């Protein structure tokens, strides 16, 4: 058996070697190197095969919408905004889990949920500036086996946006790690568990976002750490103070803002809730616009901005 394996899968006599004084795996470069890589990338067309061509001229956000919290239906209010006036969108829509969001009922049929959400996201694409970024935090509903992050990403991809990447927000949910659900010790129906959520990042029109170099506020150490797309950040611990069941932490928004936007960029959250996005945007010297249908949450968001 061993002789047969050695004949079909011969092992190299030397696994490592020295190159310029550095110990490296001998076969690594040969295995990983793609010949004529640039030519092959051009042939595949990459994201250009799917991305739409959008106008390159952006529109200033009218003053009446700048640095404000609007209370009302997101779809109706977004329709009042001009085209391509928002530099970045950071949001986390209701997950359709059945959570208690003030006046919002968080349990629709999935067809209703996606119809409403996609209508709002389509308006978000319209108002997003050329070169702007859309960053959407979402967790699939595992008990329904609905992969929301895939379905939402597919919709945005169909709208012609460019998929920039996916960040795993590691929440370190230890209860999840040490609790067994589904079929116990049986392949009949094991229930997979996740300690993280997803942040899908999309660009409109171009991967590169132009801006004032003097308006960059991310440090070298932050940049090196945060481009590693698994972020270990504890969940928001103070949600009871704001009577909101699903807030993301300020640190998460701060990283997204500093990594993907410039100071004085306009940041929109169409599901603003208790106002974490707008608060951090203000603290990080960005302009903001928050929209939420719940009057109580809008009041909370405005109160938090009174720093």
Helices and strands as residue ranges (DSSP letters): H 2-8, E 16-19, E 22-25, H 28-32, H 37-44, G 46-49, G 63-65, E 68-71, H 74-78, E 86-91, E 100-101, E 104-105, H 110-127, E 128-138, H 148-158, E 162-170, H 174-177, E 196-203, G 213-215, H 220-226, E 230-232, H 239-242, H 250-260, E 266-269, H 276-283, E 287-292, H 295-304
